Amino acid sequence: MAAWPSTPGEELTRLFRGFWLSRAIYVAVELGIADLLADGPRMVADLAATTNTHAPSLYRVLRLLASEGVFAEAEDGRFELTPRAATLGQGSPLRLQVLFLGRQASWQAAGNLSHTVRTGETAFERVHGVDFFEYNRQHPEDQALFDQLMTSQTRPVARAVAGKYDFSSMASIIDVGGGQGASAIEILTAHPHLRGAVFDQPAVAAKAISAIAEAGLSERCEGIGGDFFASVPDGHDAYLLKYILHDWDDQECIAILRSCRRAMGPGGRLLVVEAIMPPGNEPSFGKTQDINMLINVGGSERTEAEYRALYQAAGFELTRCIPIMGDLHVIEGVPA
């Protein structure tokens, strides 16, 4: 028998039924199966006893995952780690992503994508009655998980930025909307001549101050509270915005960029770190992330031409796009 799928219809069926696979991955992560197999293969009965689950049902979930290379079932019935499954262990960015995007609040919002397509309204806000960021503020466990996810995803990206962008002519950098300071910490660690600041909402900036102190950078970096729609601190050579603009619609992006433009001197640099949507029909992370933005926050991933238009509207000239990781680029701008 030919391996499934073998026809275009079967291929489409497999894509559509993928939400069951997504839930199976979430269950495995929620139960910590990857960690339980870190020391070697185990029988399902043993895993079920440890996780207080129903062994026959757990077996069926793991069997599905094994068919996709997430875990593997040996001839003796034991399940073991695979390279894919190993990425789901404790503390991994992928594990945090699965837990956050697979949580009930996200899952319910995704189920209302059709409402967004019909109306343009954000599905998350329709389902929960508040926007994504307010919901997290009202649910501290969700906010804590989101903060962990953002920090874990930021570190490797910031290291890539630090390694591929030339900061040698600069004396200071400010991370606008910089969360708990992971980007600034990585960049300042890699470039000891730089001073820096992290600018975010006051409660978030307070967390950044603690993280900066833990990193031993308090003498070179500060945390500043404020609202980037209103104003941004001046006096810095580079204004970094990582994973900020994709959260907002065009007019809100222009407002944020104009705040940076007002704060920036004539020799300043705007450094936006975002995915650039590739042309054509090839799959990309940016295209899936774009739907995530559509459902949850009303923002979007953008093409280079769309970023160029935003920059122009805010008083910048887009000078170059430097690839750093996959679809991610440093999108450099200068005052026009």
C-alpha positions in Angstrom: 0.0 0.0 0.0 1.3 3.5 -0.9 2.2 5.7 2.0 -0.5 8.2 2.9 -1.0 10.8 1.4 -0.5 9.9 -2.2 -3.0 12.1 -4.1 -3.7 15.8 -4.0 -7.0 15.2 -2.2 -5.2 13.1 0.4 -2.5 15.7 0.9 -5.2 18.4 1.5 -7.0 16.0 3.9 -3.8 15.6 5.9 -3.3 19.4 6.1 -6.8 19.9 7.2 -6.7 17.2 9.9 -3.5 18.7 11.2 -5.3 20.4 14.1 -5.6 17.0 15.8 -1.9 16.6 15.5 -1.4 20.0 17.0 -3.5 19.1 20.0 -1.6 15.8 20.4 1.7 17.8 20.5 0.2 20.1 23.1 -0.9 17.1 25.3 2.5 15.5 25.1 4.2 18.8 26.1 1.6 19.5 28.9 2.4 16.0 30.3 6.1 16.4 30.0 6.6 13.3 27.9 9.9 14.4 26.4 11.4 15.0 29.8 10.1 11.6 31.0 11.9 9.9 28.1 15.2 11.9 28.5 16.8 9.0 30.3 15.7 6.3 27.9 12.7 4.5 26.4 9.7 3.7 28.6 6.5 1.7 28.3 3.2 3.5 27.9 1.8 1.9 31.2 4.8 3.4 33.0 4.3 6.9 31.4 0.6 6.8 32.1 1.2 5.9 35.8 3.7 8.7 36.1 1.4 11.3 34.5 -1.8 10.0 36.0 -3.4 9.4 32.6 -5.4 6.7 30.8 -2.8 4.4 29.3 -4.8 3.3 26.2 -5.6 6.9 25.3 -2.1 8.0 25.9 -0.8 5.2 23.6 -3.0 6.4 20.8 -1.8 10.0 21.1 1.9 8.8 21.2 1.3 6.5 18.2 0.1 9.4 16.1 3.0 11.5 17.1 5.4 8.7 16.4 4.0 8.5 12.9 5.2 12.1 12.4 8.6 11.5 13.9 7.7 13.1 17.2 8.8 10.1 19.5 9.3 6.6 18.1 7.7 3.3 19.1 10.1 0.4 19.4 9.2 -3.2 18.6 8.8 -4.0 22.3 6.2 -1.2 22.7 8.4 1.3 24.4 8.5 4.9 23.3 11.7 6.9 22.9 12.9 10.3 22.0 13.6 11.4 18.5 15.4 14.6 17.4 12.0 16.3 16.9 10.7 15.2 20.3 13.9 16.3 22.0 13.1 19.9 21.1 10.1 19.7 23.4 12.0 19.3 26.7 11.9 21.5 29.7 13.0 25.1 29.1 13.1 24.9 25.3 11.6 27.8 23.3 9.5 25.4 21.3 8.0 23.9 24.4 7.0 27.4 25.6 5.6 28.2 22.2 3.5 25.0 22.2 2.2 25.7 25.7 1.3 29.3 25.0 -0.2 28.9 21.5 -1.9 25.7 22.5 -3.6 27.2 25.7 -7.3 27.4 25.7 -7.4 31.2 25.2 -5.4 30.9 22.0 -7.2 27.8 20.7 -10.6 29.5 21.2 -9.5 32.6 19.3 -8.1 30.5 16.4 -11.5 28.8 16.1 -13.0 32.2 15.3 -10.7 33.0 12.3 -13.8 33.0 10.1 -15.2 36.0 12.0 -12.0 37.9 11.4 -12.1 37.1 7.7 -15.7 38.3 7.4 -15.4 41.4 9.5 -11.7 42.4 9.9 -12.2 42.3 13.7 -9.6 40.5 15.8 -10.9 37.1 16.8 -9.1 37.1 20.2 -10.9 40.2 21.3 -14.3 39.0 20.0 -13.9 35.7 22.0 -12.5 37.1 25.2 -14.0 40.7 25.3 -10.6 42.3 25.8 -7.5 42.6 23.6 -4.6 40.1 23.8 -2.4 42.2 26.0 -5.1 43.2 28.4 -6.2 39.5 28.7 -2.6 38.5 29.6 -2.5 41.3 32.2 -5.7 39.9 33.7 -4.3 36.4 33.8 -0.9 36.4 35.5 -0.1 32.8 34.6 -0.6 33.5 30.9 1.4 36.7 31.2 4.3 34.8 32.9 4.3 32.2 30.2 4.2 34.8 27.5 7.2 36.6 29.2 9.1 33.4 29.3 8.4 32.7 25.7 9.4 36.2 24.5 12.7 36.0 26.5 13.5 32.5 25.2 12.8 33.5 21.6 14.6 36.8 21.9 18.0 35.6 23.1 19.1 33.7 19.9 17.7 36.5 17.7 19.5 39.1 19.7 22.8 37.2 19.5 22.3 37.0 15.7 21.7 40.7 15.5 24.8 41.4 17.7 26.9 39.2 15.4 25.6 40.4 12.0 25.0 44.1 12.5 27.9 46.5 12.8 27.6 48.5 16.0 31.2 49.7 16.0 30.4 53.4 15.2 27.7 53.7 17.8 27.9 54.6 21.5 24.4 53.8 22.6 21.3 51.8 21.7 17.7 51.8 23.1 15.4 48.8 22.8 11.9 50.3 22.3 9.3 47.9 23.6 12.2 45.8 24.9 10.3 43.7 27.4 12.5 42.3 30.2 15.7 43.4 28.4 16.9 40.2 26.7 17.9 41.9 23.5 19.8 44.8 25.1 21.6 42.4 27.5 22.8 40.2 24.6 23.8 43.1 22.4 25.6 45.0 25.2 27.4 41.8 26.3 28.7 41.2 22.8 29.7 44.9 22.3 31.3 46.2 25.6 31.7 49.7 24.2 28.0 50.2 24.0 25.7 51.8 26.5 22.0 51.0 26.4 18.4 51.4 27.6 15.3 49.3 27.6 12.0 51.3 27.1 8.7 49.7 27.9 5.6 50.1 30.0 6.6 51.0 33.6 5.7 47.6 35.1 7.7 45.8 32.4 10.6 48.2 32.6 10.8 47.4 36.3 11.4 43.7 35.4 14.0 44.8 32.8 15.9 46.7 35.5 16.1 43.5 37.6 17.3 41.5 34.6 19.9 44.1 33.7 21.2 44.0 37.3 21.4 40.2 37.3 23.4 40.4 34.1 25.9 42.8 35.7 25.1 45.6 33.3 23.5 48.2 35.6 26.4 50.7 35.0 25.9 50.5 31.2 22.1 50.0 30.8 18.9 51.3 32.3 15.2 50.5 32.2 12.8 53.3 31.4 9.0 53.3 31.7 6.7 55.0 29.3 4.4 54.8 26.3 6.0 54.5 22.8 2.9 55.9 21.2 3.4 59.2 23.1 7.2 59.6 23.1 10.5 57.7 23.2 13.7 58.8 25.1 16.1 60.8 22.9 19.9 60.8 22.8 20.6 57.3 21.4 22.4 56.3 18.2 20.2 53.3 17.4 16.6 52.7 18.1 15.8 48.9 18.1 12.3 47.5 17.7 12.2 43.7 17.8 8.8 41.9 17.2 7.0 45.2 17.8 5.6 46.5 14.5 4.0 43.2 13.6 1.7 43.6 16.6 0.0 46.7 15.2 -1.8 48.0 12.1 -0.2 50.4 9.7 -1.4 53.6 11.4 -0.3 52.4 14.8 3.1 51.4 13.4 3.5 54.8 11.8 2.8 56.4 15.2 5.4 54.3 16.9 8.0 55.1 14.2 7.2 58.8 14.4 7.9 58.7 18.1 11.3 57.2 17.3 11.9 59.7 14.6 11.2 62.7 16.9 13.7 61.3 19.4 16.4 60.5 16.9 19.3 62.7 15.9 20.3 63.2 12.2 22.9 60.4 12.4 20.6 57.9 14.1 19.6 54.5 12.9 16.3 52.7 13.1 16.7 48.9 13.5 13.5 46.9 13.1 13.8 43.2 13.6 10.9 41.4 11.9 10.2 38.7 9.4 10.0 39.9 5.8 7.3 38.1 3.9 8.8 36.3 0.9 7.1 36.6 -2.5 5.5 33.7 -4.3 3.9 30.5 -3.1 6.6 28.9 -1.1 5.8 28.1 2.6 7.4 30.3 5.2 7.3 30.9 8.9 6.2 34.5 8.2 3.1 33.4 6.4 1.9 31.2 9.4 3.0 33.9 11.9 0.9 36.4 9.9 -2.2 34.4 10.6 -1.2 34.3 14.3 -1.1 38.2 14.2 -4.4 38.4 12.4 -6.2 36.2 14.9 -4.7 37.5 18.2 -3.6 41.1 17.9 -4.8 42.6 14.6 -1.2 43.2 13.4 0.5 41.6 10.4 3.8 40.4 9.0 4.9 42.5 6.0 6.8 42.6 2.8 9.9 44.7 2.2 7.8 47.1 0.1 5.3 47.5 2.9 8.0 48.3 5.4 9.5 50.8 3.0 6.1 52.5 2.8 5.8 52.6 6.6 9.2 54.1 7.0 8.5 56.8 4.4 5.2 57.7 6.1 7.1 58.1 9.4 10.0 60.2 8.1 12.5 57.4 7.5 14.3 56.0 4.5 14.7 52.2 4.4 18.4 51.7 3.6 18.9 47.9 3.7 17.5 44.6 5.0 20.0 42.3 6.6 19.0 38.6 6.9 19.8 37.1 10.3 17.7 34.0 10.9 15.3 32.5 8.3 12.7 35.1 7.4 14.0 37.5 10.1 15.9 40.6 9.0 17.3 43.7 10.5 15.4 46.4 8.5 17.6 49.4 8.8 16.3 53.0 8.4 17.8 56.5 8.6 16.0 59.9 9.0 14.8 61.0 5.6 
